[in-house]
Amino acid sequence: DVEFVGLDMDFHNRGARAAEQVEVMRRLWAEDVITFKGKWHTIEAAGIRPRPRRQIPVWFGGSDERALRRTAELGDGWFPLEATDRGLVLLEKLRGFAREAGRDPATIGVEARIPMANTDEPQRDAMVEAWRAAGASHISVVTMRAGHQSVGDHIEAIRRFYDRYKHLQG
């Protein structure tokens, strides 16, 4: 929230503001010129050049119901910011919200994050398998707070993680 204070913005309406921004971005990516009047943004006869050749995927993070609904309604993907057990429960909620919004839940990517800190290989194996079985489209590793002392240590940890799980790539 300190970043929002620095920008003189309300931290508590960030999600609704982000939803409006997604609408603005998608229109700017698709149309030569747009006029937009929203609650937080006003754009009069403006566009961007060059426009992307395709829509850019928009992924959301978050674990409260509003974030899950926003992802289900607008998102191309979701970053579960929770441990595996809670994350898998939230994934099922997200999929339910997607169905309510008339979307196929399989069209929403999921990037699970596997922590190296305070976990061993068998625990990471179980987390990777649980997310894979749940249909996660992406799996990443978090090396923060795992005792690595240099950038090289982090890179080597990521390399070991990749080598251990690369056979799961589809």
N, C-alpha and C positions, 0 to 999 in steps of 0.2 A: 504493500500500500504506500510505502514511502515514495515510490516512483510517481504515483498518481498525485500525491501532495506536491511534488516537485513540478508537475505539469499543470497544477491547479485544476485537476479533474477529480470527479467523484469516483472513488474506488468501488462504491456499491452498485453503480449502474454500468459497470464495465462490460458485463455480458450482453445486455440489451444494446449497448453502443456497438459492440463487436458485431452483433447480428445485423445492425444497420450498415456497418462498414462492409460486411460481406456482400450485401445487396449492391452497394455502390461499386465495389471492386468488380463484381461479376458483370455489371452493366458496362463499366468502363472497358473491360476486357473484350466485350462482345459487340459494342456499338461504337460507331465513329464519334458521335456527339451525344451527350446525355444532358438532361435537365432533371435534377433530383431535389426534392424538398422533404427532409425527414425531421425527426425530433432534434438531432444533433448536427446534421450536415445539410448544407445547401450548396448545390452546384448548378450553375446556369450556363447552359450551352457550352460544355467543355468536353474534352476527350483526351486520350493519351496516344502518343505515337512513339515508337511503334507499339501496336497492340500485340499481345501474345498470340501465337498461332492457334492456341487452344485454351480452354479454361484451365486456370491454375488450381490444383487441388487445395482445398482449405480444410485444415485439420484443427480440431479443438482438444483442449485438455480440460480437466475438471472432473469432479465426482459428485457434485450435488445435483439434485433433480433438474434444476434450470440448465446446467451445463450439458447434462445428458440429453435433455429435450432439444436444446439448440443444436447439438451434434446430430441428433436423429433427424431434425428437420432441414438443416442446412449443410451439415458437414460431409466431407469426403472421407474423413478419418477421425479417429479418437486416440488420444494419448491417455491411457489410464494412469493416473498418478498415485495409485494405491498398490499395496502389497497384493500378491497373487490371489489369495483367498477372497479378500474384499473386492479386488478388481474383477474377478470372474462373476461375482454377484452383480456388480454394476454393469458388466457387459450384458448380462441377461436383461437388466432393466433397459439399457440402451436399445437392445434389439426389440424389446416390447414397444418402446416409444417410436422406433422406426416403423414398425408395423402400423401403429396408430396413425402415423403421419403418411401412410400409404407407400412406404418405401420398403424395398427388399433389404433386410439387415445385412445381407452378404455384400451389398454394394458399399458398405462403410468399412474402411480399413481400420485395423487395430494394431497399434505398436506397443507391445508389452515391453516393459523395462525390467531387466534382471539385475539386481544389485550384487556387486562383488563384496561390498562391505558386510561383515557379519554373516556371510554365507560360505558354505564349502561346496565342492563340486557336486556331491549327491543332492544337496538342496537346490542348487542351480539347475541340475538335470531335471528335478521334479517340477520346478517352476516352468522351465522351457517346455516340458512335455505337457503340462496342464494348459498352458497358453496355446500350444500347437493344437492340442485336442479340441480346444474351444474355438479354433478357427482364426487365431491371430494371423494377420497378414505380414507383420513385421515383428522382429524381436531385436532389441538392442540391449547393450550392457552398460551399466552405470559403474564407473570406476572411482567415483568420488568417495572419499572417506574410507578407502580400502587400504590405506597405508602406502600408497605409491609416492615416491619421493621426487620423481622427475617426469617430464613429458614423455620421455622414452619409456619409463616404467608403465605409464598409462597405455601407451601404444602397444607395448609388449603384452599387457594384460588383455587388451582388445583383440590382438592377434591370436592369443591362446584361446580366447572365447570363440572367435570365428573358427579356428581349426577344429575345436571340439564339436561345433554344431553345424558346420557348413554342409554336412550331408542332408540336412533337413530342408535345404533350399528347394523351392519348387519351380 
